[in-house]
Amino acid sequence: MDTYGLIGYPLKHSFSKAFFTEKFTKEEIDAIYLNFEIENISLFTGIIESYPTLRGLNVTRPYKEQVIPFLDGLDPRAQAIGAVNVIKILRENGKAKLTGYNSDIIGFQDSISPLIDKNIHRKALILGTGGASKAVFNGLKALGVEPIFVSRTPKEGQLSYSDIDQNIINNYKVIVNTSPLGTFPNVGDAPDIPYHLLSDDHVLFDLVYNPAETKFLQLGKQQGATIKNGAEMLGLQARAAWKIWNE
């Protein structure tokens, strides 16, 4: 029986195990999907050694960047993004070869593209600077939307939340939340932006999918903004991961 799994911490919010377990049952695939909730990336090597039937892993926060030094190679797209959410495992003579990929960009780009009007949506704010934000950045660039990161501790070329004023809101009509703010059970949390300045020209996309309508999305919806959560993106990136593992 083949084994697949997910590494991250914490994993109580995880979508992947339910998705793949259902897929294996429906399609009568002889495989199992496990959650590997590790508190430190140093435990990663032990997982590879302890599960010789592992063929692939998904990677979620906070390890999308931290896992890279443990890999033997990177797909060019993952290399350009600087983050990995899929690991393909090949074994030869008992030795595992690990290659990192990024399917987040596929899921995000395909999910948000129907909402983008190139006459209106020329610039985007990306809230958060974790591993998933890098895939979002590259996906937006590919769609012709110029993104900028917003951080509580901004580096050069980034914005702070206090920088977001009427002028910024007027010019950046796409806002993507890549932070965990609003994830169940902390459903009352939302990124600190001036929601009252939003309009019906804005698109708000939240990578969070539990709850289905986060506080971030609710506040945007109240101003007439188009909203979408990360559920479809997750399904798309999971299907892309399966293709990577089995191509």
N, C-alpha and C positions, 0 to 999 in steps of 0.2 A: 504493500500500500504506500503510495506517495504521500508525502507530508508537505504542507504549505503553512505559512503563518504570518504573524504580525508582530513586530517589535515596536515598543513605545512605552511611555509612562505618563499618566495612567492610561488604562485601556477600557475603563468601564463605559465610555461613550462610543466604543468602537462599532463601526458598521461592517467591517470586512468579514469577521467570523460568520455572522449571520448570512451575509451575501453568498460567501463561498460554500458554506454548509448546505444552504438551499440549492445552490447550483449542482453540487456533487450528488445530492439526493435525486433531484429532478432528472439529471442527465446520466444517472447511474455510473458516475465516475468513482473509481476505487481510490479515494484520497480522503485525507483528513486535514482540517485547518485548525491551528492552535494559536492562542494568544500567548506571547512571551512578554510579560510585563516586567521589565527590568529597570531598576532604579539607577543604573549606571551603565554606560555604553561598554565599559570594560568587561561586562558579563556576556557580550555578544559572541565572542569566540567560543565560549563554553556551549552555547546553543548549537553552533555549527558542529562541534565535536560530538555532542550528545545525541544528535538526531541525524544519523547517517542517511535517512530516507528523505531529508529535506531537499526539495527541488526549487523552492522559491519563497521569498519573503516580501511582505509589504513593510514599509517603514513609515511611522508617523511621529509626531512631535514627542520629545524634543531632539530626535536623532537623525533627521534628514540630512544634516550636514556632518554631525559627529561620526556617522558610520563610514564616511568616505575613506579615511585612512586604513580601515580594515579590509577594503576591497582590493581585488587584483586588477581591476580595470573599470572604465566608465564608458558608457555609450556617449557619442559626441554631444548629443543634446543635454544629457545630464552634466557633462563636463562644462558646457557653456552656461548652464543654469547655476551650477554649484550646489546642487541638492539632489538627493536620491530618495525615491519612495518605492522603488521596486528593485529587488536583488534576484538575479538568476543564478542558480547554483548548478554547476556541472562537476561531476566527480570522475576522476581518472586515477586508477590504481590506489583508490582510497583517499586521494587528496582532493579537497574541494577547491574549485575555482569560482570566485565570486565576481559578478559583473553588475554594476549599478546602472539603473535606468531612471527616467523620470516620466511617469504617465500622468502626473498632475497637470502638466501643461496641456496634454491632449484633452483631458476631462474638462478643464477650465475653459479652454479656448472654444471647444465645441458647444459648451453650455451657455456661455455668455454671448457668443457671436450673433444669435438671432435678435438680441436686444440692442445691438449697436447700430446707430444711425450715423454714418460717417459725416453727415452735414452738421451734426450736433455734438457728437461724442468724440472730441479730438484729444482730450486730456483726462487723466484718471489719477485719483488718490488711492494709494494702497496703504491701508491701515495695518501696521505691524510689519516686522522685518524678519520673521522666522523663516524656516526652510520653505514652506509653501508659498511665501510671498515672492520668492525668486521665480518660481514657475509662473505665477500670476503676472509678474513684470514682463517676462519673455512672451507670454501669451498675448498680452495687451499690445506689445510692440509689433507682434506678427499681424495683429488686426488693424494696425495703423493708428493706435491710440497711444499717446505719449504719457507714460506713467511717472509718478514720483512717490517715494516712500514717505510715510508719516510715522514718526516714532516719538515715544516719551523721552528718549535720549538720542536726538538726531545727530547723525554724522554729517560731514560736509556733503551738500547736494541733496539733503533730506529736509523735510519740514517737521516742526514740532506741532502738537495739537493746538497750541496757543497761536500759531501762525495762521490758522484757518479762519479767514474773515470773509466778508461779503465778496470781495474781489476773487479770492481763491475759489469759493463756491460757484461763482458765476462762470469761471473759466474751466473748472474741473467737474464735468457733468457725469463722470463715472466714479463711483466710490466702492471699493472692494475691501471688506473686512476679512483679513487673514489671521487676526488674533483670535484667541479662544474666548474672548469676552462674550457673554450671553449663552455659553454652553450650559446645558442642564447639569447640575441643579441651580446654577447661578443665573437664572433666567431674567433677573432684574438688572443685570449689568449690560452696558453698551458703551462703545467708544465715545469719547468726549469730543463731539463735533457739534457745530451750531445747526441742529436739525431744522430750526424754524426758518433758515435761509434757503432750504431746498425747494425745488419746483418740480413740475410735472415733466420737465426735460431731463431730470436726473435718473440715472440707473444705480440702484444699490444692490450689490451682490454680496452675500455672506457665505463664506466657506463653511460656517457652522450649519448643521442640519438637524440638530436636536436641541431646542424645539424647532419645529418646521418654520415658525415665524418668530425670529428673535426680536428683542427690544429694538435693536438697530434697524431691522426691517419694518417693524411696526411704526417707529417714529418717521421713517422715510415715507411709508405708505400714507400716513396722515397728511403729508405735504403734497401728495399726488405723484410721488416718484414711482417708477417701475421697480419692482423688487423681485429677487430670486434667491433661494437658498442653495446650499451645496449638495443637496441630495442627488440631483441628476449628474453633477460633476463626479461624485463618488462612484456612481454606477458606471459611468464612462471610463474613469481611470481604472476601475477594477477589471472591466472587460479588456482594457488595453494591457493590464498586467498579466492576465491569463494568456493572452496572445504572445506576450514576451516570453513567458515561462515555457510555452509549448511550441514556439515557432521552430 
